[in-house]
Amino acid sequence: MKYSIPKAFRGTKSEEITQTKGFLDKIEKHFAKDDKVEITLLLTSFDVYEA
């Protein structure tokens, strides 16, 4: 488990996180992607090849 936790989170303690679910939610928010940005990048790359 130690190696699957990103270095940014290793050894950190939080008073507000008391359960594993809260820890996993915090990690999910940290690595969440913005779909609009990804869609815009894909559309831009398609426009380049159409011209």
QUIQUI-V471669 format. One line per field, one symbol per residue. phi: phi as a letter, one per 30 degrees, with the letter a starting at -180 (. if undefined). A space follows every 10 residues. Layout:
# QUIQUI-V471669
phi = ???
This chain:
# QUIQUI-V471669
phi = .edddeedcd idbbddccbd eddddddddd cdccdddddd dddddddddd d
